[in-house]
């Protein structure tokens, strides 16, 4: 985990205190990106400099900005005004939205500097093509904002050994994000320090009337002081997941040394979440991407014989193989022959998963899972094979629960899952664990 620059909040404090200008503070990162911009789908030096000038003028005028001068990156499936938002796809190549995501607007209002758009695989459906974790680990940005569907960002974050905060579904506006699986996509925050992530979550959370999935609750407010002990806090280890991963004993000792009571509990119903996610996820993706037909939206093939040929060629040429497989399967799941046998049953499993979590949280304050299975295979080509690497995350995504991925040591990470909309308690607990780990390392 990188720590050469320090925290984003300390950098912002120095900027707001006048010890350093925004330009001087960010020049090393701008130069670093110019030397190697491979992690960025879009980087415009002049755009960055224009933002820096505006933020400096606001500071000079005495304005208080909670994220003043903090360099951030956003995934290329999150809209930025009049800038290409291709979502990693030929289908949306050249698309420059006349609007921007609510989260991006809030970040700019808070004084953050959008350094550029970070690469994602097509429509962020897999995750291994997402470069945000590496950008944070290499200090090209201090915070990154990308979508996670069911582990597609949490797993790469663990591989890069950075923190990943996935808020409760609905607590952060999805307006302005290119939808993959609408009922599970959630903008997440990546950073080297949880304190930085909590400050950013305060800014981007809260109700958004332009997003029908947005909650009606106000933005989160996190305490400035980290809790001193987890005395009396109950954390449950999900047995079915830890049987497929390493590090249980070491992580148990780590949690217990913070005062937490650790128990192992069996939740076998969560094992069915993987298949349910594939059915529901591909079905929603198929419905979401039906609009990309080469006529009203998306890439249009230059050569076609008739209307039907236009549809077929535009979608065949515009989507890559993995996306086409998901869309084909999703269309099948929504067809009259398969809807009742598969999609409806998958929705019943989703309800069962949610009920399982509700019952578990009657006994536990938080739940702990590994992030990556020891049997992970990064060369898989099938939908099921790719999702097998994310199998510790489908259940919490189906239930819309908040979770935080914390790097531990020796490339190990742990995921702590909290109760819905109790993100403040989850962040406080994980911040204590993060601080203790840093003191011990």
KAFENHU-V720453 format. One record per residue. RES is the residue in one small letter. OMEGA is omega in whole degrees, 0 to 359 (* if undefined). BURIAL is 1 if it has 9 or more other ideal C-beta (glycine too) atoms within 8 Angstrom, else 0. D_FIRST is the distance of its C-alpha to the first C-alpha in Angstrom with 2 decimals. Layout:
BEGIN
res=RES omega=OMEGA burial=BURIAL d_first=D_FIRST
res=RES omega=OMEGA burial=BURIAL d_first=D_FIRST
END
This chain:
BEGIN
res=x omega=182 burial=0 d_first=0.00
res=x omega=176 burial=1 d_first=3.79
res=x omega=185 burial=0 d_first=6.55
res=x omega=186 burial=0 d_first=9.48
res=x omega=186 burial=0 d_first=11.67
res=x omega=184 burial=0 d_first=11.43
res=x omega=176 burial=1 d_first=12.32
res=x omega=181 burial=1 d_first=14.47
res=x omega=178 burial=1 d_first=17.22
res=x omega=176 burial=0 d_first=17.47
res=x omega=180 burial=1 d_first=17.80
res=x omega=179 burial=1 d_first=20.42
res=x omega=178 burial=0 d_first=22.18
res=x omega=179 burial=1 d_first=22.64
res=x omega=181 burial=1 d_first=24.04
res=x omega=179 burial=1 d_first=26.32
res=x omega=178 burial=0 d_first=27.43
res=x omega=179 burial=0 d_first=28.56
res=x omega=180 burial=0 d_first=26.52
res=x omega=178 burial=0 d_first=25.26
res=x omega=179 burial=0 d_first=26.50
res=x omega=181 burial=1 d_first=24.59
res=x omega=180 burial=1 d_first=25.35
res=x omega=181 burial=0 d_first=24.21
res=x omega=186 burial=1 d_first=20.90
res=x omega=181 burial=1 d_first=20.14
res=x omega=179 burial=0 d_first=21.84
res=x omega=180 burial=0 d_first=18.88
res=x omega=177 burial=1 d_first=17.12
res=x omega=180 burial=1 d_first=20.54
res=x omega=179 burial=0 d_first=21.12
res=x omega=180 burial=1 d_first=17.84
res=x omega=179 burial=1 d_first=18.84
res=x omega=179 burial=0 d_first=22.38
res=x omega=178 burial=0 d_first=21.46
res=x omega=182 burial=0 d_first=19.62
res=x omega=185 burial=1 d_first=20.29
res=x omega=180 burial=0 d_first=19.94
res=x omega=185 burial=1 d_first=17.44
res=x omega=171 burial=1 d_first=20.11
res=x omega=180 burial=1 d_first=23.40
res=x omega=173 burial=1 d_first=24.77
res=x omega=181 burial=1 d_first=24.05
res=x omega=183 burial=0 d_first=27.00
res=x omega=183 burial=0 d_first=26.70
res=x omega=177 burial=0 d_first=29.92
res=x omega=179 burial=1 d_first=28.90
res=x omega=181 burial=1 d_first=25.79
res=x omega=177 burial=1 d_first=28.04
res=x omega=178 burial=0 d_first=30.60
res=x omega=180 burial=1 d_first=28.19
res=x omega=180 burial=1 d_first=27.06
res=x omega=181 burial=0 d_first=30.75
res=x omega=179 burial=0 d_first=31.62
res=x omega=179 burial=1 d_first=28.89
res=x omega=178 burial=1 d_first=29.94
res=x omega=178 burial=0 d_first=33.54
res=x omega=178 burial=1 d_first=32.83
res=x omega=180 burial=1 d_first=31.14
res=x omega=179 burial=0 d_first=34.05
res=x omega=177 burial=0 d_first=36.41
res=x omega=181 burial=0 d_first=34.95
res=x omega=178 burial=0 d_first=33.18
res=x omega=184 burial=0 d_first=30.43
res=x omega=186 burial=1 d_first=27.40
res=x omega=180 burial=1 d_first=24.62
res=x omega=187 burial=1 d_first=21.98
res=x omega=173 burial=1 d_first=23.67
res=x omega=182 burial=1 d_first=22.03
res=x omega=181 burial=1 d_first=18.64
res=x omega=182 burial=1 d_first=17.73
res=x omega=174 burial=1 d_first=17.26
res=x omega=177 burial=1 d_first=17.72
res=x omega=179 burial=1 d_first=19.92
res=x omega=184 burial=1 d_first=20.64
res=x omega=170 burial=1 d_first=23.84
res=x omega=175 burial=1 d_first=25.60
res=x omega=188 burial=1 d_first=25.58
res=x omega=170 burial=1 d_first=28.62
res=x omega=190 burial=1 d_first=28.64
res=x omega=176 burial=1 d_first=32.12
res=x omega=176 burial=0 d_first=33.97
res=x omega=184 burial=1 d_first=30.89
res=x omega=179 burial=1 d_first=30.62
res=x omega=189 burial=1 d_first=29.10
res=x omega=181 burial=1 d_first=29.59
res=x omega=176 burial=1 d_first=27.20
res=x omega=188 burial=1 d_first=26.58
res=x omega=171 burial=1 d_first=30.27
res=x omega=182 burial=1 d_first=33.38
res=x omega=181 burial=1 d_first=35.20
res=x omega=179 burial=1 d_first=33.76
res=x omega=179 burial=1 d_first=33.54
res=x omega=180 burial=0 d_first=34.77
res=x omega=178 burial=0 d_first=34.69
res=x omega=186 burial=0 d_first=34.33
res=x omega=176 burial=1 d_first=34.70
res=x omega=180 burial=0 d_first=36.97
res=x omega=176 burial=0 d_first=34.78
res=x omega=181 burial=1 d_first=31.15
res=x omega=179 burial=1 d_first=29.10
res=x omega=181 burial=1 d_first=29.63
res=x omega=179 burial=1 d_first=25.92
res=x omega=178 burial=1 d_first=25.77
res=x omega=180 burial=1 d_first=28.88
res=x omega=179 burial=1 d_first=27.49
res=x omega=180 burial=1 d_first=24.34
res=x omega=179 burial=1 d_first=26.66
res=x omega=181 burial=0 d_first=29.00
res=x omega=176 burial=1 d_first=26.29
res=x omega=178 burial=1 d_first=25.55
res=x omega=179 burial=1 d_first=22.39
res=x omega=178 burial=1 d_first=22.42
res=x omega=184 burial=1 d_first=22.18
res=x omega=181 burial=1 d_first=20.73
res=x omega=181 burial=1 d_first=21.84
res=x omega=181 burial=1 d_first=21.94
res=x omega=185 burial=1 d_first=19.14
res=x omega=170 burial=1 d_first=20.48
res=x omega=171 burial=1 d_first=21.31
res=x omega=191 burial=1 d_first=23.48
res=x omega=180 burial=1 d_first=27.05
res=x omega=177 burial=1 d_first=27.31
res=x omega=185 burial=1 d_first=23.80
res=x omega=183 burial=1 d_first=25.61
res=x omega=176 burial=1 d_first=23.27
res=x omega=184 burial=1 d_first=19.66
res=x omega=176 burial=0 d_first=18.52
res=x omega=181 burial=1 d_first=19.70
res=x omega=184 burial=1 d_first=17.53
res=x omega=183 burial=1 d_first=15.28
res=x omega=180 burial=1 d_first=13.83
res=x omega=179 burial=1 d_first=10.43
res=x omega=179 burial=1 d_first=10.13
res=x omega=177 burial=1 d_first=11.61
res=x omega=182 burial=1 d_first=9.13
res=x omega=181 burial=1 d_first=6.10
res=x omega=177 burial=1 d_first=8.76
res=x omega=173 burial=1 d_first=9.99
res=x omega=168 burial=1 d_first=13.30
res=x omega=179 burial=1 d_first=13.51
res=x omega=174 burial=1 d_first=12.07
res=x omega=176 burial=1 d_first=13.46
res=x omega=183 burial=1 d_first=14.84
res=x omega=180 burial=1 d_first=17.85
res=x omega=180 burial=1 d_first=18.96
res=x omega=172 burial=1 d_first=21.27
res=x omega=178 burial=1 d_first=20.74
res=x omega=178 burial=1 d_first=23.95
res=x omega=180 burial=1 d_first=23.36
res=x omega=184 burial=1 d_first=19.82
res=x omega=174 burial=1 d_first=19.70
res=x omega=182 burial=1 d_first=16.54
res=x omega=179 burial=1 d_first=15.18
res=x omega=176 burial=1 d_first=15.08
res=x omega=178 burial=1 d_first=13.28
res=x omega=179 burial=1 d_first=10.61
res=x omega=179 burial=1 d_first=10.22
res=x omega=180 burial=1 d_first=10.34
res=x omega=180 burial=1 d_first=7.49
res=x omega=173 burial=1 d_first=5.43
res=x omega=179 burial=1 d_first=6.16
res=x omega=176 burial=1 d_first=9.21
res=x omega=180 burial=1 d_first=12.58
res=x omega=174 burial=1 d_first=15.82
res=x omega=182 burial=1 d_first=19.04
res=x omega=174 burial=1 d_first=21.99
res=x omega=179 burial=1 d_first=25.44
res=x omega=180 burial=1 d_first=27.40
res=x omega=181 burial=0 d_first=29.60
res=x omega=177 burial=1 d_first=27.77
res=x omega=184 burial=1 d_first=26.31
res=x omega=174 burial=1 d_first=28.81
res=x omega=180 burial=1 d_first=28.75
res=x omega=180 burial=1 d_first=31.33
res=x omega=173 burial=1 d_first=30.55
res=x omega=178 burial=1 d_first=28.28
res=x omega=190 burial=1 d_first=29.72
res=x omega=169 burial=0 d_first=30.53
res=x omega=175 burial=1 d_first=29.74
res=x omega=191 burial=1 d_first=30.42
res=x omega=185 burial=1 d_first=31.63
res=x omega=180 burial=0 d_first=31.76
res=x omega=178 burial=1 d_first=28.11
res=x omega=177 burial=1 d_first=26.18
res=x omega=175 burial=1 d_first=24.05
res=x omega=180 burial=1 d_first=21.89
res=x omega=182 burial=1 d_first=18.41
res=x omega=177 burial=1 d_first=15.74
res=x omega=178 burial=1 d_first=12.10
res=x omega=176 burial=1 d_first=9.84
res=x omega=183 burial=1 d_first=6.83
res=x omega=181 burial=1 d_first=9.72
res=x omega=177 burial=1 d_first=12.65
res=x omega=177 burial=1 d_first=15.13
res=x omega=181 burial=1 d_first=14.62
res=x omega=181 burial=1 d_first=15.13
res=x omega=178 burial=1 d_first=18.21
res=x omega=178 burial=1 d_first=19.70
res=x omega=180 burial=1 d_first=19.49
res=x omega=175 burial=1 d_first=21.00
res=x omega=184 burial=1 d_first=23.82
res=x omega=190 burial=1 d_first=24.64
res=x omega=182 burial=1 d_first=24.75
res=x omega=178 burial=1 d_first=26.20
res=x omega=184 burial=1 d_first=29.93
res=x omega=175 burial=0 d_first=33.08
res=x omega=182 burial=1 d_first=33.83
res=x omega=179 burial=0 d_first=37.48
res=x omega=181 burial=0 d_first=36.75
res=x omega=183 burial=1 d_first=34.73
res=x omega=179 burial=0 d_first=36.92
res=x omega=182 burial=0 d_first=34.05
res=x omega=178 burial=1 d_first=32.87
res=x omega=180 burial=0 d_first=33.46
res=x omega=182 burial=0 d_first=35.91
res=x omega=177 burial=0 d_first=33.73
res=x omega=178 burial=0 d_first=32.57
res=x omega=178 burial=0 d_first=29.02
res=x omega=173 burial=1 d_first=26.75
res=x omega=184 burial=0 d_first=26.70
res=x omega=178 burial=1 d_first=23.97
res=x omega=182 burial=0 d_first=24.82
res=x omega=182 burial=0 d_first=23.32
res=x omega=178 burial=0 d_first=23.09
res=x omega=177 burial=0 d_first=20.91
res=x omega=187 burial=1 d_first=23.26
res=x omega=183 burial=0 d_first=23.77
res=x omega=175 burial=0 d_first=24.36
res=x omega=181 burial=1 d_first=24.56
res=x omega=179 burial=0 d_first=28.00
res=x omega=179 burial=0 d_first=30.11
res=x omega=181 burial=1 d_first=27.39
res=x omega=179 burial=1 d_first=27.97
res=x omega=182 burial=1 d_first=25.22
res=x omega=176 burial=1 d_first=26.58
res=x omega=181 burial=1 d_first=25.02
res=x omega=188 burial=1 d_first=26.56
res=x omega=185 burial=1 d_first=28.17
res=x omega=179 burial=1 d_first=28.72
res=x omega=183 burial=1 d_first=25.05
res=x omega=175 burial=1 d_first=23.83
res=x omega=182 burial=0 d_first=26.61
res=x omega=183 burial=1 d_first=24.73
res=x omega=179 burial=1 d_first=21.29
res=x omega=171 burial=0 d_first=19.90
res=x omega=184 burial=1 d_first=18.33
res=x omega=185 burial=1 d_first=21.00
res=x omega=181 burial=0 d_first=22.13
res=x omega=181 burial=1 d_first=18.85
res=x omega=176 burial=1 d_first=17.82
res=x omega=179 burial=1 d_first=21.45
res=x omega=179 burial=0 d_first=21.38
res=x omega=181 burial=1 d_first=18.27
res=x omega=180 burial=1 d_first=20.13
res=x omega=179 burial=1 d_first=23.40
res=x omega=177 burial=0 d_first=22.22
res=x omega=178 burial=1 d_first=21.58
res=x omega=183 burial=1 d_first=25.20
res=x omega=171 burial=1 d_first=24.97
res=x omega=185 burial=0 d_first=27.73
res=x omega=177 burial=1 d_first=26.47
res=x omega=175 burial=1 d_first=28.89
res=x omega=179 burial=0 d_first=28.99
res=x omega=182 burial=1 d_first=31.05
res=x omega=178 burial=0 d_first=32.42
res=x omega=186 burial=1 d_first=32.23
res=x omega=181 burial=0 d_first=33.72
res=x omega=182 burial=0 d_first=34.51
res=x omega=180 burial=1 d_first=30.86
res=x omega=180 burial=0 d_first=31.10
res=x omega=185 burial=1 d_first=33.49
res=x omega=184 burial=1 d_first=31.00
res=x omega=181 burial=1 d_first=29.82
res=x omega=178 burial=1 d_first=33.34
res=x omega=180 burial=1 d_first=34.11
res=x omega=182 burial=1 d_first=31.08
res=x omega=181 burial=1 d_first=32.14
res=x omega=182 burial=1 d_first=35.67
res=x omega=183 burial=1 d_first=34.90
res=x omega=180 burial=1 d_first=32.03
res=x omega=179 burial=1 d_first=34.05
res=x omega=179 burial=1 d_first=37.10
res=x omega=179 burial=1 d_first=35.45
res=x omega=178 burial=1 d_first=33.87
res=x omega=179 burial=1 d_first=37.33
res=x omega=181 burial=1 d_first=38.93
res=x omega=187 burial=1 d_first=36.38
res=x omega=175 burial=1 d_first=36.66
res=x omega=182 burial=0 d_first=40.43
res=x omega=181 burial=0 d_first=40.72
res=x omega=187 burial=1 d_first=39.34
res=x omega=181 burial=1 d_first=42.77
res=x omega=180 burial=1 d_first=43.17
res=x omega=179 burial=0 d_first=45.80
res=x omega=181 burial=0 d_first=44.45
res=x omega=168 burial=0 d_first=40.72
res=x omega=181 burial=1 d_first=38.72
res=x omega=176 burial=1 d_first=39.47
res=x omega=179 burial=0 d_first=43.17
res=x omega=181 burial=1 d_first=44.45
res=x omega=185 burial=0 d_first=46.91
res=x omega=178 burial=0 d_first=49.37
res=x omega=184 burial=0 d_first=50.97
res=x omega=182 burial=0 d_first=54.46
res=x omega=183 burial=0 d_first=54.55
res=x omega=180 burial=0 d_first=52.55
res=x omega=179 burial=0 d_first=51.44
res=x omega=178 burial=1 d_first=50.39
res=x omega=178 burial=1 d_first=48.40
res=x omega=185 burial=1 d_first=46.40
res=x omega=184 burial=0 d_first=45.77
res=x omega=181 burial=1 d_first=44.80
res=x omega=181 burial=1 d_first=42.63
res=x omega=178 burial=1 d_first=40.48
res=x omega=181 burial=0 d_first=40.54
res=x omega=185 burial=0 d_first=39.42
res=x omega=180 burial=1 d_first=37.04
res=x omega=174 burial=1 d_first=34.84
res=x omega=187 burial=0 d_first=32.98
res=x omega=183 burial=0 d_first=33.88
res=x omega=179 burial=1 d_first=31.22
res=x omega=180 burial=1 d_first=32.12
res=x omega=177 burial=1 d_first=35.82
res=x omega=180 burial=1 d_first=35.48
res=x omega=180 burial=1 d_first=33.95
res=x omega=179 burial=1 d_first=36.63
res=x omega=179 burial=1 d_first=39.40
res=x omega=179 burial=1 d_first=38.39
res=x omega=177 burial=1 d_first=38.06
res=x omega=178 burial=1 d_first=41.47
res=x omega=181 burial=0 d_first=42.91
res=x omega=181 burial=1 d_first=41.56
res=x omega=180 burial=1 d_first=43.26
res=x omega=183 burial=0 d_first=46.52
res=x omega=182 burial=0 d_first=49.59
res=x omega=187 burial=0 d_first=49.64
res=x omega=186 burial=1 d_first=46.14
res=x omega=183 burial=1 d_first=45.35
res=x omega=184 burial=0 d_first=47.00
res=x omega=185 burial=0 d_first=46.02
res=x omega=186 burial=1 d_first=42.30
res=x omega=180 burial=1 d_first=41.02
res=x omega=179 burial=1 d_first=42.96
res=x omega=177 burial=0 d_first=41.93
res=x omega=178 burial=1 d_first=38.24
res=x omega=175 burial=1 d_first=38.70
res=x omega=177 burial=0 d_first=40.33
res=x omega=178 burial=1 d_first=37.33
res=x omega=177 burial=1 d_first=35.12
res=x omega=179 burial=0 d_first=37.42
res=x omega=178 burial=1 d_first=37.27
res=x omega=179 burial=1 d_first=33.46
res=x omega=179 burial=1 d_first=33.61
res=x omega=178 burial=0 d_first=36.34
res=x omega=178 burial=1 d_first=34.36
res=x omega=180 burial=1 d_first=31.47
res=x omega=180 burial=0 d_first=34.06
res=x omega=180 burial=0 d_first=35.66
res=x omega=182 burial=1 d_first=32.44
res=x omega=171 burial=1 d_first=31.49
res=x omega=180 burial=0 d_first=34.92
res=x omega=186 burial=0 d_first=33.77
res=x omega=174 burial=1 d_first=30.04
res=x omega=180 burial=0 d_first=28.04
res=x omega=176 burial=1 d_first=24.92
res=x omega=182 burial=1 d_first=24.20
res=x omega=176 burial=1 d_first=21.27
res=x omega=168 burial=1 d_first=20.58
res=x omega=180 burial=1 d_first=18.23
res=x omega=184 burial=1 d_first=16.42
res=x omega=177 burial=1 d_first=17.29
res=x omega=180 burial=1 d_first=20.55
res=x omega=181 burial=0 d_first=20.83
res=x omega=183 burial=0 d_first=23.51
res=x omega=179 burial=0 d_first=21.49
res=x omega=186 burial=0 d_first=23.17
res=x omega=181 burial=0 d_first=21.56
res=x omega=182 burial=0 d_first=24.91
res=x omega=183 burial=1 d_first=27.05
res=x omega=182 burial=0 d_first=29.54
res=x omega=178 burial=0 d_first=31.25
res=x omega=180 burial=1 d_first=30.47
res=x omega=180 burial=0 d_first=30.56
res=x omega=180 burial=1 d_first=28.41
res=x omega=182 burial=1 d_first=25.66
res=x omega=177 burial=1 d_first=25.83
res=x omega=180 burial=1 d_first=25.78
res=x omega=181 burial=1 d_first=22.02
res=x omega=193 burial=1 d_first=21.79
res=x omega=176 burial=1 d_first=24.43
res=x omega=188 burial=1 d_first=22.56
res=x omega=183 burial=1 d_first=22.39
res=x omega=185 burial=1 d_first=25.88
res=x omega=182 burial=1 d_first=27.54
res=x omega=177 burial=1 d_first=25.53
res=x omega=177 burial=1 d_first=25.88
res=x omega=182 burial=1 d_first=29.59
res=x omega=179 burial=1 d_first=29.92
res=x omega=186 burial=1 d_first=27.96
res=x omega=176 burial=1 d_first=25.89
res=x omega=177 burial=1 d_first=22.75
res=x omega=179 burial=1 d_first=19.58
res=x omega=174 burial=1 d_first=15.97
res=x omega=180 burial=1 d_first=13.20
res=x omega=172 burial=1 d_first=10.93
res=x omega=180 burial=1 d_first=8.19
res=x omega=173 burial=1 d_first=10.08
res=x omega=181 burial=0 d_first=9.64
res=x omega=178 burial=0 d_first=10.76
res=x omega=175 burial=0 d_first=9.54
res=x omega=176 burial=1 d_first=11.70
res=x omega=177 burial=1 d_first=11.73
res=x omega=175 burial=1 d_first=14.71
res=x omega=176 burial=1 d_first=16.62
res=x omega=182 burial=1 d_first=18.82
res=x omega=180 burial=1 d_first=21.89
res=x omega=178 burial=1 d_first=24.21
res=x omega=182 burial=1 d_first=27.76
res=x omega=179 burial=1 d_first=28.74
res=x omega=171 burial=1 d_first=28.42
res=x omega=182 burial=1 d_first=27.20
res=x omega=181 burial=1 d_first=23.80
res=x omega=179 burial=1 d_first=24.14
res=x omega=179 burial=1 d_first=24.52
res=x omega=181 burial=1 d_first=21.60
res=x omega=179 burial=1 d_first=19.27
res=x omega=180 burial=1 d_first=20.71
res=x omega=183 burial=1 d_first=20.19
res=x omega=177 burial=1 d_first=16.57
res=x omega=177 burial=1 d_first=15.87
res=x omega=180 burial=1 d_first=17.52
res=x omega=180 burial=1 d_first=15.51
res=x omega=179 burial=1 d_first=12.16
res=x omega=181 burial=1 d_first=13.73
res=x omega=181 burial=1 d_first=15.15
res=x omega=180 burial=1 d_first=12.11
res=x omega=178 burial=0 d_first=10.59
res=x omega=183 burial=0 d_first=14.10
res=x omega=183 burial=0 d_first=14.42
res=x omega=* burial=0 d_first=11.36
END
